[in-house]
Amino acid sequence: MSNAADRPRRVTVDRDGPILVEGPVEVVQDDGTVVVSDRFVVAVCTCRRSRTYPWCDTSHRGHKRPPAGRPQDRGQSGHEPEGSHDGDHH
């Protein structure tokens, strides 16, 4: 599928959610499978929890990504300090 050259596609990245892409789009998956959506805006899953992957089904809403921390903030072993986790195991 070729994109029209009249304007660039808009891609919106949300740190806590999917990538929104102005459609229509084709997504080539890692196994070479091509999936197509002709919707006006397509939500592409980034957490891989979606049952409709590569499309987002909002499965990410019940989970939070761990905060981006520097290794020195987690102690010498590379693990989080005792009692600092939020109970969300991945």
Backbone as XML, in Angstrom:
<?xml version="1.0"?>
<chain id="A" units="angstrom">
  <residue number="1" name="MET">
    <atom name="N" x="0.860" y="-1.170" z="0.000"/>
    <atom name="CA" x="0.000" y="0.000" z="0.000"/>
    <atom name="C" x="0.896" y="1.219" z="0.000"/>
  </residue>
  <residue number="2" name="SER">
    <atom name="N" x="0.649" y="2.144" z="-0.866"/>
    <atom name="CA" x="1.456" y="3.362" z="-0.885"/>
    <atom name="C" x="0.648" y="4.510" z="-0.305"/>
  </residue>
  <residue number="3" name="ASN">
    <atom name="N" x="1.333" y="5.375" z="0.402"/>
    <atom name="CA" x="0.681" y="6.537" z="1.013"/>
    <atom name="C" x="0.617" y="7.671" z="0.011"/>
  </residue>
  <residue number="4" name="ALA">
    <atom name="N" x="-0.430" y="8.454" z="0.089"/>
    <atom name="CA" x="-0.533" y="9.641" z="-0.747"/>
    <atom name="C" x="0.573" y="10.609" z="-0.355"/>
  </residue>
  <residue number="5" name="ALA">
    <atom name="N" x="1.207" y="11.215" z="-1.336"/>
    <atom name="CA" x="2.336" y="12.111" z="-1.063"/>
    <atom name="C" x="1.888" y="13.530" z="-0.741"/>
  </residue>
  <residue number="6" name="ASP">
    <atom name="N" x="0.577" y="13.795" z="-0.740"/>
    <atom name="CA" x="0.103" y="15.153" z="-0.517"/>
    <atom name="C" x="0.305" y="15.647" z="0.911"/>
  </residue>
  <residue number="7" name="ARG">
    <atom name="N" x="0.410" y="14.748" z="1.890"/>
    <atom name="CA" x="0.656" y="15.152" z="3.270"/>
    <atom name="C" x="1.179" y="13.950" z="4.055"/>
  </residue>
  <residue number="8" name="PRO">
    <atom name="N" x="1.943" y="14.211" z="5.105"/>
    <atom name="CA" x="2.444" y="13.097" z="5.918"/>
    <atom name="C" x="1.337" y="12.498" z="6.777"/>
  </residue>
  <residue number="9" name="ARG">
    <atom name="N" x="1.480" y="11.236" z="7.121"/>
    <atom name="CA" x="0.554" y="10.582" z="8.051"/>
    <atom name="C" x="0.858" y="11.076" z="9.451"/>
  </residue>
  <residue number="10" name="ARG">
    <atom name="N" x="-0.167" y="11.256" z="10.242"/>
    <atom name="CA" x="0.023" y="11.655" z="11.633"/>
    <atom name="C" x="0.049" y="10.412" z="12.502"/>
  </residue>
  <residue number="11" name="VAL">
    <atom name="N" x="1.065" y="10.314" z="13.349"/>
    <atom name="CA" x="1.215" y="9.229" z="14.311"/>
    <atom name="C" x="1.308" y="9.869" z="15.681"/>
  </residue>
  <residue number="12" name="THR">
    <atom name="N" x="0.430" y="9.435" z="16.593"/>
    <atom name="CA" x="0.406" y="9.986" z="17.938"/>
    <atom name="C" x="0.853" y="8.900" z="18.907"/>
  </residue>
  <residue number="13" name="VAL">
    <atom name="N" x="1.904" y="9.172" z="19.659"/>
    <atom name="CA" x="2.449" y="8.213" z="20.611"/>
    <atom name="C" x="2.009" y="8.603" z="22.013"/>
  </residue>
  <residue number="14" name="ASP">
    <atom name="N" x="1.399" y="7.652" z="22.709"/>
    <atom name="CA" x="0.978" y="7.847" z="24.097"/>
    <atom name="C" x="1.786" y="6.887" z="24.952"/>
  </residue>
  <residue number="15" name="ARG">
    <atom name="N" x="2.548" y="7.402" z="25.873"/>
    <atom name="CA" x="3.416" y="6.573" z="26.717"/>
    <atom name="C" x="2.661" y="5.448" z="27.407"/>
  </residue>
  <residue number="16" name="ASP">
    <atom name="N" x="1.417" y="5.678" z="27.791"/>
    <atom name="CA" x="0.650" y="4.690" z="28.536"/>
    <atom name="C" x="-0.422" y="3.994" z="27.701"/>
  </residue>
  <residue number="17" name="GLY">
    <atom name="N" x="-0.338" y="4.104" z="26.410"/>
    <atom name="CA" x="-1.373" y="3.490" z="25.584"/>
    <atom name="C" x="-0.869" y="3.118" z="24.208"/>
  </residue>
  <residue number="18" name="PRO">
    <atom name="N" x="-1.789" y="2.984" z="23.274"/>
    <atom name="CA" x="-1.418" y="2.559" z="21.931"/>
    <atom name="C" x="-0.824" y="3.702" z="21.109"/>
  </residue>
  <residue number="19" name="ILE">
    <atom name="N" x="-0.319" y="3.352" z="19.953"/>
    <atom name="CA" x="0.106" y="4.346" z="18.966"/>
    <atom name="C" x="-1.087" y="4.567" z="18.053"/>
  </residue>
  <residue number="20" name="LEU">
    <atom name="N" x="-1.498" y="5.813" z="17.900"/>
    <atom name="CA" x="-2.618" y="6.154" z="17.026"/>
    <atom name="C" x="-2.064" y="6.585" z="15.678"/>
  </residue>
  <residue number="21" name="VAL">
    <atom name="N" x="-2.569" y="5.975" z="14.603"/>
    <atom name="CA" x="-2.101" y="6.259" z="13.256"/>
    <atom name="C" x="-3.303" y="6.629" z="12.404"/>
  </residue>
  <residue number="22" name="GLU">
    <atom name="N" x="-3.176" y="7.737" z="11.669"/>
    <atom name="CA" x="-4.234" y="8.090" z="10.730"/>
    <atom name="C" x="-4.305" y="7.010" z="9.672"/>
  </residue>
  <residue number="23" name="GLY">
    <atom name="N" x="-5.499" y="6.503" z="9.428"/>
    <atom name="CA" x="-5.688" y="5.403" z="8.482"/>
    <atom name="C" x="-5.985" y="5.896" z="7.088"/>
  </residue>
  <residue number="24" name="PRO">
    <atom name="N" x="-6.135" y="4.994" z="6.182"/>
    <atom name="CA" x="-6.016" y="3.550" z="6.364"/>
    <atom name="C" x="-4.556" y="3.136" z="6.510"/>
  </residue>
  <residue number="25" name="VAL">
    <atom name="N" x="-4.329" y="1.946" z="7.113"/>
    <atom name="CA" x="-2.968" y="1.471" z="7.334"/>
    <atom name="C" x="-2.836" y="-0.010" z="7.023"/>
  </residue>
  <residue number="26" name="GLU">
    <atom name="N" x="-1.615" y="-0.396" z="6.716"/>
    <atom name="CA" x="-1.211" y="-1.798" z="6.655"/>
    <atom name="C" x="-0.141" y="-1.978" z="7.716"/>
  </residue>
  <residue number="27" name="VAL">
    <atom name="N" x="-0.233" y="-3.070" z="8.465"/>
    <atom name="CA" x="0.791" y="-3.396" z="9.450"/>
    <atom name="C" x="1.403" y="-4.727" z="9.037"/>
  </residue>
  <residue number="28" name="VAL">
    <atom name="N" x="2.720" y="-4.733" z="8.885"/>
    <atom name="CA" x="3.439" y="-5.964" z="8.590"/>
    <atom name="C" x="3.968" y="-6.497" z="9.914"/>
  </residue>
  <residue number="29" name="GLN">
    <atom name="N" x="3.483" y="-7.678" z="10.308"/>
    <atom name="CA" x="3.880" y="-8.274" z="11.576"/>
    <atom name="C" x="5.216" y="-8.997" z="11.431"/>
  </residue>
  <residue number="30" name="ASP">
    <atom name="N" x="5.802" y="-9.373" z="12.557"/>
    <atom name="CA" x="7.129" y="-9.980" z="12.539"/>
    <atom name="C" x="7.191" y="-11.293" z="11.759"/>
  </residue>
  <residue number="31" name="ASP">
    <atom name="N" x="6.058" y="-11.971" z="11.580"/>
    <atom name="CA" x="6.054" y="-13.211" z="10.799"/>
    <atom name="C" x="5.757" y="-12.969" z="9.319"/>
  </residue>
  <residue number="32" name="GLY">
    <atom name="N" x="5.644" y="-11.685" z="8.932"/>
    <atom name="CA" x="5.392" y="-11.338" z="7.545"/>
    <atom name="C" x="3.920" y="-11.187" z="7.192"/>
  </residue>
  <residue number="33" name="THR">
    <atom name="N" x="3.035" y="-11.537" z="8.113"/>
    <atom name="CA" x="1.604" y="-11.378" z="7.886"/>
    <atom name="C" x="1.267" y="-9.896" z="7.776"/>
  </residue>
  <residue number="34" name="VAL">
    <atom name="N" x="0.432" y="-9.561" z="6.800"/>
    <atom name="CA" x="0.003" y="-8.176" z="6.612"/>
    <atom name="C" x="-1.461" y="-8.067" z="7.031"/>
  </residue>
  <residue number="35" name="VAL">
    <atom name="N" x="-1.742" y="-7.130" z="7.937"/>
    <atom name="CA" x="-3.117" y="-6.862" z="8.341"/>
    <atom name="C" x="-3.449" y="-5.433" z="7.950"/>
  </residue>
  <residue number="36" name="VAL">
    <atom name="N" x="-4.702" y="-5.224" z="7.550"/>
    <atom name="CA" x="-5.112" y="-3.944" z="6.993"/>
    <atom name="C" x="-6.299" y="-3.397" z="7.775"/>
  </residue>
  <residue number="37" name="SER">
    <atom name="N" x="-6.304" y="-2.087" z="7.977"/>
    <atom name="CA" x="-7.463" y="-1.402" z="8.548"/>
    <atom name="C" x="-7.735" y="-0.167" z="7.721"/>
  </residue>
  <residue number="38" name="ASP">
    <atom name="N" x="-8.995" y="0.035" z="7.382"/>
    <atom name="CA" x="-9.363" y="1.224" z="6.615"/>
    <atom name="C" x="-10.048" y="2.272" z="7.482"/>
  </residue>
  <residue number="39" name="ARG">
    <atom name="N" x="-9.923" y="2.130" z="8.779"/>
    <atom name="CA" x="-10.524" y="3.098" z="9.703"/>
    <atom name="C" x="-9.835" y="4.454" z="9.592"/>
  </residue>
  <residue number="40" name="PHE">
    <atom name="N" x="-10.515" y="5.496" z="10.019"/>
    <atom name="CA" x="-9.997" y="6.862" z="9.981"/>
    <atom name="C" x="-8.762" y="7.015" z="10.862"/>
  </residue>
  <residue number="41" name="VAL">
    <atom name="N" x="-8.810" y="6.452" z="12.064"/>
    <atom name="CA" x="-7.670" y="6.422" z="12.979"/>
    <atom name="C" x="-7.582" y="5.005" z="13.531"/>
  </residue>
  <residue number="42" name="VAL">
    <atom name="N" x="-6.370" y="4.466" z="13.544"/>
    <atom name="CA" x="-6.146" y="3.098" z="13.983"/>
    <atom name="C" x="-5.283" y="3.126" z="15.239"/>
  </residue>
  <residue number="43" name="ALA">
    <atom name="N" x="-5.662" y="2.335" z="16.246"/>
    <atom name="CA" x="-4.884" y="2.215" z="17.475"/>
    <atom name="C" x="-4.050" y="0.938" z="17.386"/>
  </residue>
  <residue number="44" name="VAL">
    <atom name="N" x="-2.739" y="1.105" z="17.328"/>
    <atom name="CA" x="-1.820" y="-0.025" z="17.235"/>
    <atom name="C" x="-1.304" y="-0.345" z="18.634"/>
  </residue>
  <residue number="45" name="CYS">
    <atom name="N" x="-1.476" y="-1.586" z="19.053"/>
    <atom name="CA" x="-1.087" y="-2.034" z="20.386"/>
    <atom name="C" x="0.423" y="-1.999" z="20.562"/>
  </residue>
  <residue number="46" name="THR">
    <atom name="N" x="0.877" y="-1.498" z="21.718"/>
    <atom name="CA" x="2.301" y="-1.503" z="22.031"/>
    <atom name="C" x="2.617" y="-2.392" z="23.236"/>
  </residue>
  <residue number="47" name="CYS">
    <atom name="N" x="1.607" y="-2.851" z="23.957"/>
    <atom name="CA" x="1.863" y="-3.657" z="25.159"/>
    <atom name="C" x="1.773" y="-5.160" z="24.890"/>
  </residue>
  <residue number="48" name="ARG">
    <atom name="N" x="1.239" y="-5.546" z="23.759"/>
    <atom name="CA" x="1.056" y="-6.948" z="23.347"/>
    <atom name="C" x="0.081" y="-7.708" z="24.234"/>
  </residue>
  <residue number="49" name="ARG">
    <atom name="N" x="-0.767" y="-7.021" z="24.979"/>
    <atom name="CA" x="-1.793" y="-7.697" z="25.777"/>
    <atom name="C" x="-3.095" y="-7.856" z="25.003"/>
  </residue>
  <residue number="50" name="SER">
    <atom name="N" x="-3.223" y="-7.177" z="23.893"/>
    <atom name="CA" x="-4.464" y="-7.147" z="23.135"/>
    <atom name="C" x="-4.814" y="-8.513" z="22.564"/>
  </residue>
  <residue number="51" name="ARG">
    <atom name="N" x="-6.066" y="-8.873" z="22.663"/>
    <atom name="CA" x="-6.544" y="-10.115" z="22.047"/>
    <atom name="C" x="-6.725" y="-9.945" z="20.546"/>
  </residue>
  <residue number="52" name="THR">
    <atom name="N" x="-6.706" y="-8.705" z="20.088"/>
    <atom name="CA" x="-6.862" y="-8.419" z="18.657"/>
    <atom name="C" x="-5.569" y="-7.860" z="18.068"/>
  </residue>
  <residue number="53" name="TYR">
    <atom name="N" x="-4.423" y="-8.224" z="18.672"/>
    <atom name="CA" x="-3.122" y="-7.726" z="18.250"/>
    <atom name="C" x="-2.955" y="-7.902" z="16.747"/>
  </residue>
  <residue number="54" name="PRO">
    <atom name="N" x="-2.468" y="-6.905" z="16.014"/>
    <atom name="CA" x="-1.751" y="-5.716" z="16.445"/>
    <atom name="C" x="-2.650" y="-4.528" z="16.782"/>
  </residue>
  <residue number="55" name="TRP">
    <atom name="N" x="-3.956" y="-4.700" z="16.696"/>
    <atom name="CA" x="-4.865" y="-3.604" z="17.030"/>
    <atom name="C" x="-5.091" y="-3.571" z="18.535"/>
  </residue>
  <residue number="56" name="CYS">
    <atom name="N" x="-5.212" y="-2.392" z="19.095"/>
    <atom name="CA" x="-5.437" y="-2.219" z="20.521"/>
    <atom name="C" x="-6.884" y="-2.521" z="20.879"/>
  </residue>
  <residue number="57" name="ASP">
    <atom name="N" x="-7.083" y="-3.269" z="21.962"/>
    <atom name="CA" x="-8.436" y="-3.505" z="22.487"/>
    <atom name="C" x="-8.579" y="-2.942" z="23.898"/>
  </residue>
  <residue number="58" name="THR">
    <atom name="N" x="-7.687" y="-2.050" z="24.277"/>
    <atom name="CA" x="-7.625" y="-1.356" z="25.572"/>
    <atom name="C" x="-7.250" y="-2.272" z="26.739"/>
  </residue>
  <residue number="59" name="SER">
    <atom name="N" x="-6.662" y="-3.421" z="26.468"/>
    <atom name="CA" x="-6.217" y="-4.316" z="27.542"/>
    <atom name="C" x="-5.184" y="-3.664" z="28.444"/>
  </residue>
  <residue number="60" name="HIS">
    <atom name="N" x="-4.491" y="-2.656" z="27.945"/>
    <atom name="CA" x="-3.453" y="-1.974" z="28.725"/>
    <atom name="C" x="-4.018" y="-1.172" z="29.883"/>
  </residue>
  <residue number="61" name="ARG">
    <atom name="N" x="-5.294" y="-0.858" z="29.864"/>
    <atom name="CA" x="-5.870" y="0.048" z="30.872"/>
    <atom name="C" x="-5.782" y="-0.472" z="32.294"/>
  </residue>
  <residue number="62" name="GLY">
    <atom name="N" x="-5.798" y="-1.766" z="32.496"/>
    <atom name="CA" x="-5.746" y="-2.313" z="33.848"/>
    <atom name="C" x="-4.342" y="-2.483" z="34.376"/>
  </residue>
  <residue number="63" name="HIS">
    <atom name="N" x="-3.347" y="-2.136" z="33.571"/>
    <atom name="CA" x="-1.957" y="-2.335" z="33.957"/>
    <atom name="C" x="-1.209" y="-1.030" z="33.847"/>
  </residue>
  <residue number="64" name="LYS">
    <atom name="N" x="-0.222" y="-0.879" z="34.698"/>
    <atom name="CA" x="0.637" y="0.298" z="34.620"/>
    <atom name="C" x="2.040" y="-0.149" z="34.307"/>
  </residue>
  <residue number="65" name="ARG">
    <atom name="N" x="2.711" y="0.605" z="33.460"/>
    <atom name="CA" x="4.105" y="0.319" z="33.175"/>
    <atom name="C" x="4.936" y="0.777" z="34.362"/>
  </residue>
  <residue number="66" name="PRO">
    <atom name="N" x="6.004" y="0.045" z="34.667"/>
    <atom name="CA" x="6.862" y="0.479" z="35.774"/>
    <atom name="C" x="7.519" y="1.805" z="35.426"/>
  </residue>
  <residue number="67" name="PRO">
    <atom name="N" x="7.755" y="2.640" z="36.421"/>
    <atom name="CA" x="8.397" y="3.922" z="36.141"/>
    <atom name="C" x="9.799" y="3.705" z="35.605"/>
  </residue>
  <residue number="68" name="ALA">
    <atom name="N" x="10.195" y="4.563" z="34.700"/>
    <atom name="CA" x="11.540" y="4.471" z="34.138"/>
    <atom name="C" x="12.516" y="4.948" z="35.197"/>
  </residue>
  <residue number="69" name="GLY">
    <atom name="N" x="13.311" y="4.051" z="35.695"/>
    <atom name="CA" x="14.269" y="4.401" z="36.731"/>
    <atom name="C" x="15.673" y="4.064" z="36.294"/>
  </residue>
  <residue number="70" name="ARG">
    <atom name="N" x="16.603" y="4.748" z="36.871"/>
    <atom name="CA" x="18.007" y="4.465" z="36.579"/>
    <atom name="C" x="18.436" y="3.261" z="37.397"/>
  </residue>
  <residue number="71" name="PRO">
    <atom name="N" x="19.371" y="2.447" z="36.899"/>
    <atom name="CA" x="19.812" y="1.271" z="37.651"/>
    <atom name="C" x="20.307" y="1.604" z="39.047"/>
  </residue>
  <residue number="72" name="GLN">
    <atom name="N" x="20.950" y="2.762" z="39.249"/>
    <atom name="CA" x="21.447" y="3.099" z="40.573"/>
    <atom name="C" x="20.310" y="3.377" z="41.553"/>
  </residue>
  <residue number="73" name="ASP">
    <atom name="N" x="19.088" y="3.642" z="41.059"/>
    <atom name="CA" x="17.943" y="3.869" z="41.924"/>
    <atom name="C" x="17.366" y="2.556" z="42.463"/>
  </residue>
  <residue number="74" name="ARG">
    <atom name="N" x="17.840" y="1.434" z="41.944"/>
    <atom name="CA" x="17.260" y="0.148" z="42.308"/>
    <atom name="C" x="18.156" y="-0.681" z="43.208"/>
  </residue>
  <residue number="75" name="GLY">
    <atom name="N" x="19.208" y="-0.134" z="43.701"/>
    <atom name="CA" x="20.102" y="-0.890" z="44.573"/>
    <atom name="C" x="21.174" y="-1.590" z="43.763"/>
  </residue>
  <residue number="76" name="GLN">
    <atom name="N" x="22.113" y="-2.209" z="44.449"/>
    <atom name="CA" x="23.254" y="-2.816" z="43.787"/>
    <atom name="C" x="22.906" y="-4.058" z="42.994"/>
  </residue>
  <residue number="77" name="SER">
    <atom name="N" x="21.889" y="-4.793" z="43.373"/>
    <atom name="CA" x="21.563" y="-6.040" z="42.690"/>
    <atom name="C" x="20.810" y="-5.817" z="41.393"/>
  </residue>
  <residue number="78" name="GLY">
    <atom name="N" x="20.370" y="-4.575" z="41.136"/>
    <atom name="CA" x="19.570" y="-4.306" z="39.947"/>
    <atom name="C" x="18.089" y="-4.491" z="40.188"/>
  </residue>
  <residue number="79" name="HIS">
    <atom name="N" x="17.717" y="-4.941" z="41.386"/>
    <atom name="CA" x="16.310" y="-5.118" z="41.731"/>
    <atom name="C" x="15.828" y="-3.897" z="42.493"/>
  </residue>
  <residue number="80" name="GLU">
    <atom name="N" x="14.518" y="-3.744" z="42.514"/>
    <atom name="CA" x="13.953" y="-2.618" z="43.244"/>
    <atom name="C" x="14.176" y="-2.805" z="44.735"/>
  </residue>
  <residue number="81" name="PRO">
    <atom name="N" x="14.321" y="-1.707" z="45.471"/>
    <atom name="CA" x="14.462" y="-1.808" z="46.928"/>
    <atom name="C" x="13.251" y="-2.476" z="47.553"/>
  </residue>
  <residue number="82" name="GLU">
    <atom name="N" x="13.452" y="-3.113" z="48.678"/>
    <atom name="CA" x="12.397" y="-3.810" z="49.396"/>
    <atom name="C" x="11.182" y="-2.906" z="49.603"/>
  </residue>
  <residue number="83" name="GLY">
    <atom name="N" x="9.992" y="-3.418" z="49.260"/>
    <atom name="CA" x="8.746" y="-2.688" z="49.490"/>
    <atom name="C" x="8.459" y="-1.596" z="48.478"/>
  </residue>
  <residue number="84" name="SER">
    <atom name="N" x="9.242" y="-1.501" z="47.394"/>
    <atom name="CA" x="9.017" y="-0.395" z="46.461"/>
    <atom name="C" x="8.175" y="-0.785" z="45.260"/>
  </residue>
  <residue number="85" name="HIS">
    <atom name="N" x="7.829" y="-2.057" z="45.132"/>
    <atom name="CA" x="7.023" y="-2.446" z="43.974"/>
    <atom name="C" x="5.555" y="-2.156" z="44.237"/>
  </residue>
  <residue number="86" name="ASP">
    <atom name="N" x="4.786" y="-2.107" z="43.140"/>
    <atom name="CA" x="3.369" y="-1.762" z="43.290"/>
    <atom name="C" x="2.469" y="-2.987" z="43.258"/>
  </residue>
  <residue number="87" name="GLY">
    <atom name="N" x="3.050" y="-4.187" z="43.282"/>
    <atom name="CA" x="2.242" y="-5.400" z="43.294"/>
    <atom name="C" x="1.835" y="-5.870" z="41.929"/>
  </residue>
  <residue number="88" name="ASP">
    <atom name="N" x="2.187" y="-5.165" z="40.865"/>
    <atom name="CA" x="1.825" y="-5.534" z="39.508"/>
    <atom name="C" x="2.943" y="-6.401" z="38.923"/>
  </residue>
  <residue number="89" name="HIS">
    <atom name="N" x="2.712" y="-7.684" z="38.863"/>
    <atom name="CA" x="3.740" y="-8.593" z="38.364"/>
    <atom name="C" x="3.488" y="-8.873" z="36.900"/>
  </residue>
  <residue number="90" name="HIS">
    <atom name="N" x="4.554" y="-8.885" z="36.113"/>
    <atom name="CA" x="4.426" y="-9.086" z="34.654"/>
    <atom name="C" x="4.946" y="-10.433" z="34.262"/>
  </residue>
</chain>
